[in-house]
Structure formats: structure tokens, C-alpha cells
Amino acid sequence: MYRWDFSPVVANADLLVAGLLNTLKITGTALVFGVALGLVLALLRLSQQRLASWPAGFVIEVFRTTPPLVQLFWFFFALPLIVGIEMTPFMAAAVTFSIQSAAFFAEVFRAGIVSIERGQWEGARAIGMTRSQTLQRIVLPQAVKRMIPAFMERAIELMKTTTLVATISYADLLFAANEIAQKTFRPLETFTVVALIYFVVIFAVSLIARQIERRLAVSGESTVH
């Protein structure tokens, strides 16, 4: 019978805390830059100019269809050889997951913008508003409200995906768990604790997402997935 002993894991709790903070750091960075870049890509893809819409569509499809691990390895190992700039694990992870998130957020933005009734665009044009003004003052405020649940779901998926950064020696939660398991020879206890940490954090975010979706449903706003 295996005898469970969590005391070695508890003794190294500081490593797990540091790893969790690094996980949240890379997740937050990717979300901030991913949302900003995703909006740009969505607007470019919706553009009537093919020189803008086609490249944006290409970037979106490439980063949505290729494996995240391949993207991470490319930015960490291949890009420095091309541009001659050394990439730290954090830089490579931030760039990879920011662009990948942007590709998914671009589609969410595009769906949200398209979901706004055509009459609102025409009404804004009738009172003399430009396309840019219509987007900023009328369309985006409504679209973003509808897209919040989809953003929350993507944030959850992103946090799961960031476990890949351990493969390039970024000290995230999984990397810390590997170190503790090797040092204490207690992999079962270590990864059980790590699984519980991920569960608590992701479940909390899921509850927030569900609450937001319920409030939007009560207020009569549809959501975009």
C-alpha cells in the first residue's frame, strides 16, 4: 500500500506559490496584449481592403490551426536565429500566447461586431457619424458586453495552455512541481496538490464567467461564443 505524505510538498510551498504567480503573470500578459492585438486583427479582417483583410485572416488562421507547442518552440528556438535577438523563456511565452490569443479574440471581436444590427450602422451614418465614430461610440460598447463570457472562457483555456511553458524552462506552476517531485521523490503528492491548485483557480474563474453570463441573460443581452 502506498503511504501518502504531503509534508515534503508543504515544505516547498514557496516554490508552488512562486510558480503560480508566474503562471498568472504570463496568463495576464497574454490576455492584455491578446485582446488589444485581437481587436486590431478583427478590424483589419472586416476591412473592405483586401491588402488589409487577407494578411489579417492569414495570421488568424495560422495561429488558430497550428499547435501551441510548435509555436512556442518556434519563437523560443527559431526566431532568435532569424532576428539575432535572444529570447528569454518569458519573452517567448508572452509573444507566443499573446499572438495565439489575439487570433482567437479576433474571431470573437468579429462575431460580436457582426452581431450588431445593421440598422444601428445606418442610423449612425444618417446622423453624420463616421465609421470610426460608429465603432467607438455605438458598436464596440455593445459588442464587448456580449463578448465578455467568451473572453472569460478563453482566459480559462489560456491558463491551461500556459502549462506548455515548462518545456522551455519557464518557472511556472508545472515547472515548480517538476522540481519538487524530483527533489522529494513524491510525484503523486506534488501533482495532486498542483491539480487542486489549478482546479481552485480555474473553477473560481468559471463561476465568475457563469455569473456574468446569467446577468447578461437577465438584461436581455445575447452572448457571443
trRosetta pair geometry for C-beta under 8 A, 3 or more apart (Angstrom, degrees):
i j d omega theta_ij theta_ji phi_ij phi_ji
2 188 7.2 42 164 29 147 170
4 188 7.2 -104 -115 107 84 123
4 189 6.2 132 -160 -82 83 104
5 8 6.6 57 121 3 100 96
5 186 6.5 -102 77 -117 88 136
5 189 6.5 -75 75 -58 49 156
6 9 5.0 -56 -167 42 68 116
6 10 5.8 70 136 -26 86 101
6 186 7.9 155 -110 163 35 145
6 189 4.9 -171 -99 -161 64 126
6 193 6.9 122 -143 -62 111 121
7 10 5.5 -53 -143 38 35 112
7 11 6.2 40 156 -25 66 104
8 11 5.5 -51 -148 33 33 115
8 12 6.7 10 158 0 64 108
8 180 7.5 147 136 -180 95 96
8 184 3.7 135 154 -149 142 138
8 186 5.0 142 65 10 133 147
8 189 7.1 104 59 86 95 143
9 12 6.2 -72 -153 49 31 95
9 13 7.3 69 144 -70 62 71
9 16 7.7 44 -179 -40 85 139
9 180 6.3 75 -118 161 68 139
9 184 7.0 -152 -61 68 58 170
9 186 6.3 -116 -46 102 93 134
9 189 5.0 -142 -28 132 133 109
9 190 5.3 -176 -101 -92 114 61
9 193 5.2 156 169 -9 147 154
10 13 5.6 -5 -161 -44 42 111
12 15 4.8 -18 169 22 93 119
12 16 6.8 99 119 -18 79 93
12 180 4.7 167 101 -118 153 114
12 183 7.3 122 -80 77 155 135
12 184 7.0 -127 -6 -41 139 132
13 16 5.4 -55 -154 38 45 113
13 17 6.2 47 149 -23 74 102
14 17 5.6 -50 -146 35 34 112
14 18 6.3 34 154 -17 65 105
15 18 5.8 -53 -147 39 31 110
15 19 6.2 33 153 -20 64 108
15 176 4.5 168 152 -162 93 113
15 179 6.5 -120 -179 81 148 125
15 180 5.9 167 85 -61 143 109
16 19 5.5 -54 -145 38 31 113
16 20 6.3 34 154 -21 65 104
16 173 6.7 43 -156 -142 66 83
16 176 5.6 166 -92 123 42 137
16 177 7.1 59 -104 -72 89 73
16 180 7.2 -3 -57 -35 92 152
16 193 7.0 -56 -117 126 156 123
16 194 7.2 -140 -132 -89 113 80
16 197 6.9 -164 176 -61 117 161
17 20 5.8 -53 -148 35 30 111
17 21 6.5 31 153 -18 63 105
18 21 5.7 -54 -150 36 31 112
18 22 6.5 31 152 -17 64 106
18 171 6.8 -22 129 139 106 121
18 176 6.5 150 75 -92 88 144
19 22 5.7 -56 -149 37 32 111
19 23 6.4 37 151 -22 65 104
19 171 6.1 -111 -103 155 75 75
19 172 5.4 69 -167 151 83 31
19 173 3.9 122 135 -98 108 41
19 174 7.4 179 180 17 131 31
19 175 6.3 -171 -127 61 116 80
19 176 3.2 -109 -56 0 141 138
19 177 7.1 175 136 -24 172 72
20 23 5.5 -51 -149 33 34 115
20 24 6.4 30 154 -15 66 104
20 173 5.0 54 -77 -85 56 113
20 197 6.3 -107 -92 172 125 137
20 201 7.7 180 -153 -59 113 148
21 24 5.8 -54 -147 40 32 109
21 25 6.2 39 150 -27 64 106
22 25 5.3 -48 -144 31 34 118
22 26 6.5 27 160 -13 66 101
22 170 7.0 -178 159 156 130 92
22 171 5.4 133 -13 94 176 76
22 172 4.9 -137 103 -103 110 52
22 173 7.3 -177 63 -37 91 61
23 26 6.3 -58 -149 38 28 101
23 27 6.2 25 154 -16 63 112
23 159 6.9 66 163 -153 106 86
23 162 5.8 131 -150 111 80 136
23 172 4.5 88 -75 -159 81 99
23 173 4.6 -18 -36 -12 139 103
24 27 5.6 -57 -142 41 31 113
24 28 6.0 32 159 -20 67 108
25 28 6.0 -56 -145 37 24 108
25 29 6.3 24 157 -18 61 109
25 90 8.0 -32 118 -138 121 116
26 29 5.7 -52 -144 37 32 113
26 30 6.2 30 158 -17 65 108
26 90 6.9 -137 -90 -141 102 76
26 93 5.2 -29 -145 127 133 129
26 94 6.3 -124 -139 -78 79 71
26 97 6.7 78 162 43 97 150
26 162 5.3 143 98 -144 122 133
26 165 6.3 -37 173 -39 176 164
26 170 7.2 64 -64 153 149 147
26 172 6.8 -54 17 -92 137 117
27 30 6.0 -60 -149 39 27 108
27 31 6.3 27 154 -21 64 109
27 97 7.9 -73 -108 140 42 152
27 155 7.1 80 174 -165 111 80
27 158 5.7 126 -141 119 87 108
27 159 4.9 15 -112 -92 143 77
27 162 5.6 -88 -70 -33 86 155
28 31 5.7 -56 -147 35 30 112
28 32 6.4 29 159 -19 66 105
29 32 6.1 -56 -149 34 28 108
29 33 6.4 6 164 3 65 111
29 94 4.9 -48 126 -128 137 104
29 97 7.9 87 90 80 89 113
29 98 6.9 -65 133 -71 81 108
30 33 6.5 -64 -140 50 27 96
30 34 5.3 32 161 -27 65 121
30 93 7.9 -77 -61 144 118 79
30 94 6.4 -150 -69 -142 76 53
30 97 3.7 -39 -117 115 143 108
30 98 4.8 -135 -132 -71 63 59
30 100 7.8 -14 -163 57 123 91
30 101 5.1 123 160 -8 97 144
30 158 5.9 -173 100 -172 132 134
30 162 7.6 -161 7 -82 149 114
31 34 5.6 -57 -131 40 21 114
31 35 6.2 23 166 -21 61 105
31 101 6.5 -115 -96 176 41 162
31 155 5.8 25 -102 -109 131 95
31 158 6.6 155 -69 84 88 167
32 35 6.4 -59 -154 31 21 105
32 36 6.8 12 154 -10 59 110
33 36 5.8 -58 -147 41 35 110
33 37 5.9 24 160 -9 71 113
33 94 7.3 71 27 174 148 91
33 98 3.9 -13 94 -144 122 126
33 101 7.8 102 85 67 74 123
33 102 7.3 -57 129 -58 73 112
34 37 6.1 -59 -137 47 25 102
34 38 5.6 33 159 -28 63 113
34 97 7.2 -60 -63 137 126 68
34 98 5.0 -146 -61 -152 76 52
34 99 7.6 -118 -106 -37 80 10
34 100 7.5 -37 -115 74 121 54
34 101 2.9 -24 -135 100 150 119
34 102 4.6 -138 -148 -54 62 64
34 104 7.8 3 179 53 123 91
34 105 5.5 129 149 -5 91 139
34 158 7.7 -140 7 -104 168 148
35 38 5.6 -55 -140 35 24 116
35 39 6.6 28 158 -22 60 101
35 101 7.6 -38 -41 134 53 116
35 102 7.8 -112 -26 -100 12 69
35 105 5.6 -140 -107 -160 47 162
35 151 7.3 31 -100 -133 114 120
36 39 6.2 -55 -158 28 27 109
36 40 6.9 24 149 -14 61 106
36 102 7.9 -46 71 -106 54 108
37 40 5.5 -53 -153 36 39 114
37 41 6.2 38 152 -18 70 106
37 98 6.5 83 18 157 142 94
37 99 6.9 -63 116 -107 157 53
37 102 3.7 -38 97 -116 108 141
37 105 7.8 100 78 66 70 127
37 106 8.0 -55 122 -61 69 102
38 41 5.7 -54 -145 39 32 110
38 42 6.2 35 155 -22 65 106
38 101 6.8 -78 -53 127 123 72
38 102 4.2 -155 -63 -148 72 58
38 103 7.3 -93 -107 -6 90 14
38 104 7.3 -43 -115 73 131 51
38 105 2.8 -21 -142 93 168 111
38 106 4.4 -137 -158 -54 73 62
38 108 7.2 11 165 47 137 97
38 109 5.8 150 139 -12 96 129
39 42 5.7 -53 -146 34 30 113
39 43 6.4 27 157 -16 64 105
39 105 7.3 -44 -40 133 58 114
39 106 7.6 -144 -51 -103 15 64
39 109 5.4 169 -106 -113 56 160
40 43 6.0 -58 -150 37 29 107
40 44 6.3 26 153 -17 64 109
40 102 7.9 -18 50 -162 93 122
41 44 5.7 -56 -146 39 31 111
41 45 6.2 30 156 -19 66 107
41 56 4.9 158 -156 -159 70 104
41 59 6.4 -116 -127 85 125 124
41 60 5.9 140 167 -68 133 104
41 102 5.8 110 -1 158 138 102
41 103 7.1 -69 122 -100 169 44
41 105 8.0 105 52 84 118 83
41 106 3.8 -52 95 -105 116 136
41 109 7.9 123 74 50 79 135
42 45 5.8 -56 -146 37 29 109
42 46 6.3 21 156 -13 64 109
42 56 8.0 -165 -50 170 12 136
42 105 7.6 -90 -39 123 119 71
42 106 4.4 -174 -59 -156 78 67
42 107 7.5 -156 -98 -49 99 18
42 108 8.0 -75 -84 66 139 53
42 109 3.5 -96 -54 92 170 123
42 110 4.5 -152 -146 -55 99 78
42 113 6.8 141 155 0 123 134
43 46 5.8 -60 -146 42 30 107
43 47 6.8 54 148 -48 61 92
43 109 7.8 -53 -37 135 67 135
43 135 7.7 49 -113 -149 116 157
44 47 5.4 -32 -159 -4 37 122
44 52 4.7 -131 -158 167 85 95
44 53 6.3 177 148 -91 66 43
44 55 7.4 -55 153 75 135 88
44 56 3.7 157 103 -61 116 150
45 53 5.2 84 -145 -144 36 75
45 56 4.4 -132 -62 109 76 127
45 57 5.3 113 -122 -65 103 78
45 60 6.7 8 -74 -16 142 148
45 106 6.5 96 1 169 138 118
45 110 6.0 -40 84 -91 127 134
46 53 7.2 -164 34 -107 11 107
46 110 6.1 178 -57 -126 106 92
46 113 6.5 -48 -79 96 160 147
46 114 7.8 -160 -111 -62 122 92
47 52 4.1 -12 75 92 154 130
47 53 4.9 -152 65 -57 85 91
47 56 7.7 107 22 14 110 144
48 53 7.5 21 -105 -32 4 134
49 52 4.4 60 85 15 104 108
49 53 6.5 156 81 -9 52 92
50 53 5.7 -62 -126 48 36 101
50 54 5.2 31 178 -20 75 113
51 54 7.0 -33 -114 33 16 106
51 55 7.4 10 172 -5 46 110
52 55 7.0 -70 -158 40 23 100
52 56 6.4 15 157 -12 62 118
53 56 5.9 -65 -148 42 29 111
53 57 6.0 30 157 -21 67 111
54 57 5.7 -56 -144 37 29 111
54 58 6.4 34 156 -23 64 104
55 58 5.5 -52 -148 32 33 115
55 59 6.5 33 155 -18 66 103
56 59 5.9 -54 -151 35 32 110
56 60 6.3 32 152 -19 64 109
56 106 7.4 -169 173 -164 103 148
57 60 5.6 -55 -146 37 32 114
57 61 6.2 26 159 -16 67 108
58 61 6.1 -61 -147 39 27 105
58 62 6.2 27 158 -21 64 109
59 62 5.9 -56 -145 35 27 111
59 63 6.4 6 166 -2 64 111
59 99 7.6 -98 179 -172 108 106
59 103 6.7 -141 133 -96 76 99
60 63 6.6 -73 -149 45 22 95
60 64 6.0 13 160 -14 63 118
60 103 4.6 148 -140 -145 55 83
60 106 5.2 -108 -107 78 120 143
60 107 6.7 128 -169 -49 129 92
61 64 5.8 -63 -139 42 28 107
61 65 5.8 3 171 -3 67 120
61 103 7.8 -154 -18 -158 16 122
62 65 6.6 -77 -142 44 18 95
62 66 6.0 -1 174 -7 63 118
62 103 7.6 -125 67 -110 63 146
63 66 6.6 -50 -116 39 28 99
63 71 6.8 66 -130 -103 79 148
63 99 5.6 -134 -113 134 155 92
63 100 4.8 -153 177 -108 112 57
63 102 7.4 28 93 68 158 83
63 103 3.8 -174 84 -36 114 154
64 100 7.9 140 -78 -155 44 71
64 103 4.8 -151 -51 143 84 127
64 104 6.4 132 -103 -72 97 70
64 107 7.5 59 -88 -23 147 137
66 70 5.5 -99 164 76 103 128
66 71 5.9 118 106 -54 115 98
67 70 4.4 90 69 4 94 105
67 71 7.1 -162 95 -6 51 85
68 71 5.5 -56 -150 38 37 114
68 72 6.2 39 153 -23 69 105
68 96 7.1 100 -166 158 79 117
68 97 7.5 36 -153 -93 117 77
68 100 6.0 45 -113 -126 93 165
68 161 5.3 -72 163 -165 177 119
68 164 5.9 174 116 4 112 166
69 72 5.6 -51 -147 35 33 113
69 73 6.4 31 155 -16 65 105
69 164 5.3 -141 -91 -149 80 135
69 167 6.9 35 -142 38 102 162
70 73 5.9 -55 -147 39 30 108
70 74 6.3 33 153 -24 64 107
71 74 5.7 -56 -149 33 30 113
71 75 6.5 21 159 -12 65 106
71 96 5.0 133 128 -149 103 104
71 99 7.7 -149 -176 78 135 114
71 100 6.2 124 104 -66 167 120
72 75 6.2 -60 -149 39 28 103
72 76 6.1 14 158 -10 65 116
72 92 6.5 85 -164 146 69 105
72 93 6.7 16 -134 -101 107 62
72 96 4.7 45 -93 -139 64 171
72 164 5.7 179 -11 129 164 124
72 165 7.1 -141 -148 -93 143 58
72 167 7.2 96 111 69 138 118
72 168 6.5 -140 157 -23 111 132
73 76 5.9 -65 -139 45 28 104
73 77 5.4 -12 177 16 71 117
73 78 7.4 62 131 -8 69 99
73 167 7.8 -50 -72 117 92 127
73 168 7.5 -175 -94 -71 57 114
74 77 7.0 -65 -120 53 16 82
74 78 4.7 -33 -157 34 59 127
74 79 6.6 77 143 -32 67 91
75 78 7.3 -17 -53 52 14 85
75 79 5.0 5 -143 -4 44 136
75 87 6.4 -172 149 -169 77 169
75 92 4.6 150 114 -152 103 83
75 95 5.2 -177 -161 87 148 121
75 96 4.9 -147 21 -65 149 97
76 79 7.5 61 -4 31 12 102
76 80 7.7 -11 168 -9 30 111
76 87 5.6 -139 -127 95 48 130
76 89 7.0 21 -123 -112 124 55
76 92 3.8 51 -82 -152 81 161
76 96 7.9 -27 -34 -42 89 132
76 168 4.9 -108 -131 -127 167 146
77 80 7.2 -80 -173 31 18 103
77 81 7.5 6 150 -11 56 113
78 81 5.9 -65 -162 35 40 111
78 82 6.5 29 151 -17 73 110
79 82 5.6 -62 -149 37 37 110
79 83 6.0 -4 170 13 76 110
79 85 7.8 -36 135 63 93 90
79 87 6.2 58 80 -34 113 142
79 92 7.7 168 43 -115 129 93
80 83 6.7 -71 -129 55 26 83
80 84 7.1 59 -179 -120 58 7
80 85 6.0 -116 -124 76 70 47
80 86 5.5 42 -133 -110 131 36
80 87 5.2 -127 -59 0 109 94
81 84 7.8 22 -166 -70 16 47
87 91 4.8 -138 -159 89 76 117
87 92 4.4 87 150 -61 127 95
87 95 7.7 -73 -142 16 128 137
88 91 4.6 93 50 7 79 103
88 92 7.0 -151 86 -4 39 87
89 92 5.9 -58 -145 39 29 109
89 93 6.1 25 159 -16 66 110
89 165 6.5 104 171 -175 105 98
89 168 4.8 164 -125 118 97 103
89 169 5.6 -127 -76 80 148 71
89 170 3.7 -172 146 -72 127 87
90 93 5.9 -60 -145 41 28 108
90 94 6.0 29 157 -22 66 110
90 170 6.1 130 -69 -127 57 118
91 94 5.8 -56 -143 37 27 111
91 95 6.3 23 160 -15 64 108
92 95 6.1 -57 -146 38 26 107
92 96 6.1 25 158 -18 63 112
92 168 6.2 -85 83 138 141 166
93 96 5.8 -58 -143 39 28 111
93 97 6.0 5 170 -1 66 113
93 162 7.1 68 -173 -142 123 86
93 165 4.5 20 -105 -110 138 122
93 168 7.1 -169 -56 60 97 132
93 170 5.5 -3 -30 -48 146 166
94 97 6.7 -65 -138 46 20 94
94 98 5.8 24 163 -24 61 116
95 98 5.9 -59 -141 36 22 112
95 99 6.4 12 166 -10 62 109
96 99 6.5 -71 -157 39 21 100
96 100 6.1 13 157 -12 64 115
97 100 5.4 -52 -134 44 36 112
97 101 5.8 40 161 -21 67 106
97 158 6.4 103 -173 -156 119 102
97 161 6.8 152 -118 105 113 120
97 162 6.5 11 -92 -90 159 85
98 101 6.0 -57 -146 39 24 108
98 102 6.3 29 151 -25 61 107
99 102 5.3 -50 -146 32 33 117
99 103 6.7 40 152 -25 63 98
100 103 5.8 -48 -157 25 34 113
100 104 7.1 23 150 -8 63 102
100 161 7.8 -130 110 140 147 158
101 104 5.9 -60 -154 42 38 105
101 105 5.8 33 152 -16 73 111
101 154 6.7 113 -145 160 90 121
101 158 5.8 21 -93 -100 117 130
102 105 5.6 -56 -136 44 30 109
102 106 6.0 44 157 -34 65 102
103 106 5.8 -45 -149 22 25 116
103 107 7.4 21 153 -12 55 100
104 107 6.1 -57 -161 34 36 107
104 108 6.7 34 145 -17 67 106
104 154 5.6 162 119 -130 134 130
105 108 5.3 -54 -149 38 41 114
105 109 6.1 44 152 -21 71 102
105 151 7.3 44 -118 -109 99 82
105 154 6.7 143 -73 139 80 172
106 109 5.7 -51 -147 37 30 111
106 110 6.2 31 153 -21 64 107
107 110 5.5 -49 -141 36 32 113
107 111 6.3 33 157 -18 64 105
108 111 5.9 -55 -148 37 29 109
108 112 6.3 29 153 -19 63 109
108 147 5.2 108 159 -150 106 119
108 150 4.7 173 -136 124 127 139
108 151 6.9 145 144 -66 161 68
108 154 7.2 -91 -38 -35 151 143
108 224 6.1 129 -161 114 74 117
109 112 5.7 -60 -149 38 30 112
109 113 6.2 26 158 -18 67 107
109 143 7.1 66 -153 145 58 131
109 147 6.9 17 -88 -107 47 165
110 113 6.0 -55 -145 37 28 107
110 114 6.2 23 158 -14 64 110
111 114 5.9 -58 -143 41 28 108
111 115 6.2 35 155 -30 63 108
111 147 7.8 131 78 -98 94 105
111 224 4.7 152 112 -168 113 128
112 115 5.7 -54 -149 27 28 115
112 116 7.6 38 152 -30 58 91
112 143 3.5 106 146 -171 107 98
112 144 6.9 86 162 -63 155 31
112 146 5.3 161 -133 77 99 111
112 147 4.4 -45 -75 -55 144 116
112 224 4.7 -124 -77 3 78 163
113 116 6.2 -44 -169 10 38 111
113 135 7.7 -6 -131 -130 119 94
113 139 5.9 44 -138 163 80 123
113 140 7.4 -12 -96 -85 93 61
113 143 5.1 4 -75 -109 50 158
115 143 6.9 135 55 -116 100 86
115 146 6.5 -120 85 114 146 164
115 222 7.2 -132 175 85 139 121
115 224 6.0 -141 -17 -83 153 118
116 120 5.7 -75 163 53 105 137
116 121 7.3 111 113 -41 111 93
116 138 7.8 118 -172 131 148 90
116 139 5.0 -135 16 -135 173 85
116 142 5.8 105 -103 88 112 129
116 143 6.0 -66 -44 -66 114 97
117 120 5.3 100 74 -6 84 98
118 121 5.6 -52 -162 34 49 113
118 122 6.3 42 146 -16 75 107
119 122 5.6 -57 -145 42 36 110
119 123 6.0 40 155 -24 69 105
120 123 5.6 -48 -141 35 31 113
120 124 6.4 33 157 -19 62 104
120 134 7.8 139 135 -166 85 108
120 138 5.8 -178 165 157 115 130
120 139 7.0 144 114 -81 127 77
120 142 8.0 -36 170 22 174 157
121 124 6.0 -58 -153 36 28 109
121 125 6.4 26 152 -17 64 108
121 134 6.1 72 -129 174 64 149
121 139 7.3 31 -80 -72 84 121
122 125 5.6 -54 -147 37 33 112
122 126 6.3 40 151 -28 65 105
123 126 5.5 -52 -150 29 32 116
123 127 6.9 14 158 -7 64 104
124 127 6.3 -65 -153 41 32 98
124 129 4.2 -59 173 57 91 131
124 133 7.3 -176 177 101 122 93
124 134 4.1 117 124 -108 158 108
124 137 7.9 150 -129 76 131 108
124 138 5.5 -130 -75 7 137 158
125 128 7.8 67 -178 -59 33 11
125 129 6.5 -90 -82 60 31 77
125 134 7.2 -14 -54 -67 69 143
129 133 4.3 -129 -168 93 95 123
129 134 5.0 122 122 -61 123 82
129 137 7.3 -110 -148 50 144 131
129 138 7.7 93 121 -8 166 128
130 133 4.7 95 51 9 77 102
130 134 6.9 -136 95 -7 40 88
131 134 5.6 -54 -148 35 31 114
131 135 6.4 34 154 -21 64 104
132 135 5.8 -54 -151 34 31 112
132 136 6.4 20 157 -12 65 110
133 136 5.9 -60 -143 42 31 106
133 137 5.7 -4 171 8 69 119
134 137 6.7 -69 -127 50 19 89
134 138 5.2 -40 -164 40 61 118
134 139 5.9 49 142 -13 78 110
135 138 7.5 -34 -67 53 6 75
135 139 5.0 -45 -125 51 44 121
135 140 5.5 53 168 -28 68 105
136 140 6.1 -9 -117 26 25 129
137 141 7.3 -19 177 -5 25 121
138 141 7.0 -89 -169 34 10 103
138 142 7.0 -10 161 -1 53 115
139 142 6.3 -77 -161 43 28 102
139 143 5.8 18 158 -17 71 118
140 143 5.4 -59 -133 43 32 110
140 144 5.8 34 169 -24 70 106
141 144 6.3 -52 -141 33 23 109
141 145 6.8 25 157 -20 56 107
142 145 5.9 -58 -157 32 32 113
142 146 6.7 24 152 -14 65 108
143 146 5.8 -63 -156 39 34 109
143 147 6.1 23 153 -17 70 115
143 224 7.7 5 -164 -9 74 146
144 147 5.6 -64 -142 41 32 108
144 148 7.0 60 156 -53 64 82
145 148 6.3 -24 -160 -16 32 113
145 216 6.9 159 159 -119 88 115
145 221 5.7 -79 129 -158 113 158
146 216 7.3 132 -113 -166 47 140
146 221 5.7 -141 -89 170 77 107
146 222 6.0 17 -136 87 116 63
146 223 5.5 175 -171 -122 69 38
146 224 5.0 69 134 -11 103 97
147 150 5.1 -61 -165 46 66 114
147 151 5.8 73 137 -29 86 100
147 223 7.5 136 -90 -160 21 71
147 224 5.0 -24 -94 52 69 116
148 151 5.5 -54 -148 33 33 115
148 152 6.5 33 155 -20 66 103
148 212 5.5 -107 123 156 125 139
148 216 7.1 173 53 -58 118 142
148 223 7.6 -83 54 -130 71 104
149 152 5.6 -54 -150 34 35 112
149 153 6.5 35 153 -19 67 103
149 209 5.6 99 -140 -172 70 91
149 212 6.0 -177 -77 97 77 109
149 213 4.4 60 -94 -81 135 101
149 216 7.0 -111 -31 25 114 148
149 223 4.7 6 34 -159 131 143
149 224 8.0 157 59 53 93 50
149 225 7.3 -42 102 -82 109 82
150 153 5.7 -51 -148 35 34 112
150 154 6.4 34 153 -19 65 105
150 223 6.8 163 -29 169 90 98
150 224 5.4 -49 -21 93 143 74
150 225 5.3 -178 -92 -112 105 42
151 154 5.7 -57 -150 37 31 110
151 155 6.4 36 151 -24 65 103
152 155 5.5 -49 -150 30 33 115
152 156 6.8 36 151 -20 63 101
152 205 6.5 -180 -171 168 95 93
152 206 8.0 136 149 -108 113 35
152 208 6.6 -152 -143 98 139 94
152 209 3.5 173 124 -101 145 108
152 212 6.6 147 -27 44 152 141
153 156 5.7 -52 -156 32 35 113
153 157 6.6 31 150 -14 66 105
153 209 6.3 113 -56 -155 66 155
153 225 7.4 25 31 -134 157 88
154 157 5.6 -54 -147 40 37 111
154 158 6.1 43 152 -26 67 105
155 158 5.5 -51 -146 33 30 116
155 159 6.6 33 155 -21 62 101
155 205 6.4 -128 103 -176 115 142
156 159 6.0 -53 -153 30 30 109
156 160 6.9 28 150 -15 62 104
156 202 5.5 92 -145 -150 96 95
156 205 5.5 174 -83 104 94 131
156 206 6.4 62 -98 -71 147 81
156 209 7.4 -59 -32 -28 127 151
157 160 5.7 -56 -155 36 36 112
157 161 6.3 34 150 -21 68 108
158 161 5.6 -57 -147 37 33 112
158 162 6.5 42 154 -32 66 100
159 162 5.8 -43 -150 19 32 116
159 198 7.8 162 137 -145 112 90
159 201 7.2 -139 169 119 155 121
159 202 6.3 -169 87 -89 138 98
159 205 7.7 138 4 17 151 162
160 163 6.5 -35 178 -3 43 111
160 198 7.7 84 -100 -167 72 126
160 202 7.3 49 -60 -101 93 143
161 164 6.2 -24 171 1 62 113
162 165 5.6 -14 -178 -5 69 114
162 172 6.3 -177 142 -133 101 159
163 166 6.3 -20 176 0 59 112
163 172 7.0 -154 -117 105 42 142
163 173 7.7 -56 -107 66 81 93
163 174 4.7 82 -150 -26 87 148
164 167 5.8 -33 180 11 63 116
165 168 6.1 -62 -163 44 55 96
165 170 3.9 -42 157 53 110 130
165 172 5.2 93 75 -15 116 134
165 174 8.0 134 62 50 74 113
165 175 7.4 -64 103 -35 82 121
166 169 7.5 39 -171 -85 41 21
166 170 6.7 -96 -81 58 32 73
166 172 5.9 -99 -64 49 81 104
166 174 4.3 -87 -47 96 144 109
166 175 4.1 -174 -121 -66 91 81
166 178 6.5 124 -170 -6 133 136
169 175 6.9 104 -150 -133 36 137
170 175 6.4 -160 88 -31 48 153
171 175 5.0 -129 -132 93 38 138
171 176 6.3 67 -175 -58 80 86
172 175 5.1 99 47 10 62 104
172 176 7.1 -118 104 -4 33 92
173 176 5.8 -55 -150 37 31 112
173 177 6.4 34 151 -22 64 105
173 194 6.1 145 153 -145 105 104
173 197 6.6 -150 -162 101 143 140
173 198 7.4 160 108 -66 153 92
174 177 5.4 -50 -148 33 35 115
174 178 6.6 39 152 -22 65 99
174 194 6.8 99 -98 -175 56 146
175 178 5.8 -50 -153 30 33 112
175 179 6.7 33 150 -18 63 103
176 179 5.7 -54 -153 34 35 113
176 180 6.4 32 153 -17 68 106
177 180 5.8 -56 -146 38 32 109
177 181 6.1 33 156 -21 67 108
177 190 5.2 138 -162 156 84 107
177 191 5.9 91 175 -88 134 65
177 193 7.8 -178 -117 74 108 93
177 194 4.4 -8 -91 -64 144 149
178 181 5.8 -55 -145 37 29 112
178 182 6.3 24 159 -15 64 108
179 182 6.1 -61 -150 39 27 106
179 183 6.1 19 157 -15 65 114
180 183 5.8 -63 -143 41 29 108
180 184 5.8 -5 170 7 69 117
180 186 7.6 -49 142 65 89 93
180 190 4.9 165 100 -126 112 131
181 184 6.7 -68 -128 51 20 89
181 185 7.6 66 175 -102 53 13
181 186 6.5 -121 -128 73 58 50
181 187 4.1 55 -153 -97 121 72
181 190 4.3 -135 -74 51 86 159
181 191 6.8 22 -78 -36 134 91
182 185 7.7 18 -167 -68 21 51
184 189 8.0 -73 112 67 134 119
184 190 7.0 145 59 -58 125 121
186 189 4.4 -22 160 40 111 115
186 190 5.6 123 103 -27 81 95
187 190 5.6 -60 -139 40 31 113
187 191 5.9 12 172 -5 70 111
188 191 6.8 -66 -143 44 19 95
188 192 6.1 23 158 -23 60 114
189 192 5.7 -58 -146 35 27 115
189 193 6.5 26 158 -18 63 105
190 193 6.1 -62 -158 34 27 107
190 194 6.4 21 150 -15 65 109
191 194 5.2 -47 -139 39 41 115
191 195 6.1 49 156 -25 67 100
192 195 5.8 -51 -149 33 29 112
192 196 6.6 29 152 -18 62 105
193 196 5.7 -56 -153 36 33 112
193 197 6.5 36 149 -22 66 102
194 197 5.6 -50 -149 31 35 113
194 198 6.5 33 153 -15 66 103
195 198 5.9 -54 -150 39 32 110
195 199 6.2 35 151 -23 64 107
196 199 5.4 -52 -146 35 32 116
196 200 6.3 33 157 -21 66 103
197 200 6.0 -54 -149 33 29 108
197 201 6.4 20 158 -11 64 109
198 201 6.1 -62 -145 42 29 105
198 202 5.8 13 165 -7 68 117
199 202 6.3 -65 -137 46 22 100
199 203 5.6 20 166 -19 64 117
200 203 6.1 -57 -137 39 20 109
200 204 6.4 23 159 -22 58 108
201 204 5.9 -59 -155 32 26 111
201 205 6.7 20 152 -13 62 106
202 205 5.7 -53 -150 38 36 110
202 206 6.2 41 149 -24 66 105
203 206 5.3 -50 -147 34 34 117
203 207 6.5 39 153 -22 65 100
204 207 5.8 -50 -152 31 32 112
204 208 6.7 32 150 -17 62 103
205 208 5.6 -53 -152 35 36 113
205 209 6.4 38 150 -21 67 104
206 209 5.6 -53 -148 35 33 113
206 210 6.4 32 154 -18 66 104
207 210 5.8 -53 -147 36 32 110
207 211 6.3 33 154 -20 64 106
208 211 5.8 -56 -150 36 30 112
208 212 6.4 30 154 -18 65 105
209 212 5.8 -55 -149 36 30 110
209 213 6.3 29 153 -19 64 107
210 213 5.6 -55 -147 37 32 111
210 214 6.4 35 154 -22 66 103
211 214 5.7 -51 -149 32 32 112
211 215 6.5 30 153 -17 64 105
212 215 5.8 -57 -151 36 32 110
212 216 6.4 30 153 -18 66 106
213 216 5.7 -54 -147 37 33 110
213 217 6.3 36 153 -22 65 104
213 223 6.0 -24 -131 -53 92 159
214 217 5.6 -54 -149 34 32 112
214 218 6.4 32 152 -19 65 104
215 218 5.7 -51 -148 35 33 111
215 219 6.3 24 155 -12 65 109
216 219 5.8 -59 -144 43 32 106
216 221 4.3 -75 -170 71 89 109
216 222 7.8 -29 147 98 111 1
216 223 5.8 89 108 -65 147 102
217 220 7.8 54 177 -63 29 18
217 221 7.5 -87 -70 60 24 64
217 223 7.8 -45 -65 -20 79 110
